[in-house]
Amino acid sequence: MKVRLGIDVACRAQHQASAADETGEFLWSGWRFRTSGAELDALWAKVPGGAEVTVIMEPTRNAWVPLAAWLGARGATVVLVAPERSADLRDYYAKHTKTDRLDSRMLARLPLLHPEGLEPLHGLGPAGTFKRTVRRRWSLVERRHACCQRLDAMVEMLGPSYADALGATEYTDTALAVLERYGDPRALRRLGRQRLTGLVRRVSRGHFAEAKADEVLAAADEALTLWAGGGLDFAELAADIAAEIRLVRGLGDEIAKLDARIESLYHRADPDGVVLSAPGLGVTLAAGILGRSGDFDRFANLAGVRSFTGLVPKIDQSGNSHGHGGPTKSGDPGLRMALFLAADHAQRADPQLAAKYYRLVVEEGKHHDSALCHLAATLATRLAACWRRRERYVLRDIDGREVTEAEGRAIVAERYSISDEVRQARRTTSKAKKLKGRASRRSQKSTGAAPAPGPSTRRKSTRKKVA
């Protein structure tokens, strides 16, 4: 006997479960329980003995993880369904009704309606150390970048000379040391050239010296000149800058610790270094791809791997019309970013990828980002194929001849270099520049017109209306 157990998972409230047989007839429905040993035992006791059980549920935050682990240990096959798919099906059953009981009944009948879309669960998601660590690193990098952007906004108030002297967004250790201790330009002037030079030389390990100190002091003089009339509390701004830098340093330390853990976890998950064998990849990118993709053997075919990345185009077909849109962007955005960056590194050493990139950009007029998305999907397919055959990535010329990475880079530089003129022609105008552009007289429309300062001064028309 086959039993389908649909569970509507809740984070704090009670879950609801419904059981149906292989014909869709309900054995029972609306059973409420919580994630505890006793209540899970009571739920399992309601399942007919010896039945082949398939559990269908949505990945509600992390509340599904202990349920999946407990039920999987009892021999059940656990299937996770995307919330968008189950929501569409629920609307088909009852467009204006949404209850936990209805959700559990709908999930129990889902295998009848879409059996090919139900893939058994592989792993336990956030419970897997490798995947969780990789995703945590991505989150910390995003938070560190946000801190640097806020730091940029504060430093900009001191004038553009500070950005020229200390950089922006990706601050060096020297820039962070100067801003953390002497964010107040008056404090910099009091420090003096000699002591500032010593600080800069010590933090940069001799890379910077008097020239950098003079540049920073000139930026401080410029800031004091700009704010000579008052209006900015330098001491309070310096305190805010120091606080933001402490956050940047703390996040950087955590990222460094995670990198050490990720390297160990990656070599444990991929002892043969299959993903790492792709040209230009380091441990961080290789771990980002493998940790977020999971075991490539779980996919039925390589087309499933490409679809999982979200880098395949949307398809719109109706009658005689057939069109392709942009990428679906379904799935993990961190995986797409890792593949995008990996493709950018790989096409510099892989002649076959470089030839495809050259054709897309030069001959077909694709933008750099669009071409890399194509390469990222190709790279994901190749890595999955290597993983399934347990073979390392092999660089080949376009004629199939095997080459080394040094030879590949030389071939790419010789045959597939793209001129700056072509790259400039492929660049698109950013949205910000489009919004700043003025409306032409021909179009007579503006994207961001300012409101009128007062009532209209035009005279009311005295022309009589014609019936």
Steps between C-alpha positions, in 0.01 A plus 500: 500500500623849415415788731551870422535709814453873444625720784438873530801605707474778759784672682336552840143372464390141451568327168210341311522173311274315258550150360376370164545168321640460150157570345464833682239381750562646845566261784479784750566876497558797728712318759673760719837437662818670610866416447548279803585134534169401656280681249704377204462145630121555514505629141698201376263262681215627278685385186407145393771253589730390219389784271739678264482857630578816304496822700432824311556837669621852435841623625357735763806679639700232685202344678486226236853373571438300824175366354679379187777342708255315730274377219794405277644291782168308509540404132278768345594674175497874560415742218525878523268707282566861403248730672419668166396169346284394793341847518400481134342160553318619813353791301371246248320310775368804689606839368375704794568255782826430678499269803758264648262206456451582131876531453566158651230338286634665186856386576380142555341497153788673324666170384190424293507835321871557447697179564794598278557815708556315827868438568598313818693707753879466488662618820341713767574849370603729787586196712786426261813671633662564161197667343419702811859627532518603134170688523607666824818628338296650217276674752797645689659626178174676412482659845861612481435658160200685644720633783756623246226678307385678816864590568524643149197718564654645816845556352345675199389780731866585558547566130620309193865539601455236771384242243797586277743458789349198680294326235135395524281190547791256534711675761858392565632437850682834478181689417306329779775572754514871411122546496438301819748702706493835324164538328497860623714705256601727790649198679697419186648848493595471867663163435745655256688374199770305681274292725247443219781374277605256770143372536454460127836325454433260791147400398586465129823310579707757314281523192399860577708776660538879476315539170183334635522702825521825302198395291294425810599828667404689184158331509460609864586860406243487221230372738574775751477757222168364375346510849664823614155654540387225741205264471679169556602357836833335417527321835159333468568404139834350600326293770250364246780421254695313771191300596439396139864398459477281810211319335700460179796358692281263702327368190836463326633291790193275490537455122865402544403238761229363272747478212717265706197283586373501141836384364498199732134420424555534126790256487288257699207534255718496186819307584591466130470876442266460202335842528825664604667370182311753284740774381526809716296366791613524860360317798250775580329493159523121469341459844231755410405298192511154658352602835200666341448245221532191717577160354481525120413130484152574632394663172337279238697665218719801424198702385374475856828648625466800267139550601597487869745788453227732366727602211285344228274732294127528550294342222175652375326292237146542369381376162749602234685743727799380690732727697774491759525754777762575762624247755239351732708594810333219691686339785796624700629850406828425678559204267443719195744759631764234570458354150508847346830584669641155421409541132680834491817333631466189282456681167842658546670159484256266321523549119158342440325728749700798371392424142137491606538823698666667198217391270229620737657842559657582163274323251165492677536831684434364850584699810785367717260389775268325255791313342628390842155366591518277192847383600389443860231255386756322280751486784239354738424227245869416458566486873198274551618272218848480654351425840280221369797340319735567794742674265686826536435794269716478185587809295478452124547719197208542260639209291486269804872501570580491872692805624645619829363802682800712396448400136129572530562851629744565215247377242224716647723808502605441140170408334215629713602842627219757476587863434396780731293653219286186471454477876399865516243443224349206691454695822149608589390820666429450868154564639632792706634674190174441317305659784736798500458556128280788393194443286542593138267749332378225273391267781374781729510283809721478804577211732541712811350844461504720810166630632394851404609764756158665505164526329484530125528857363342424165184692424179311472401453140210717384439300185145370481448130468356387168207264531 
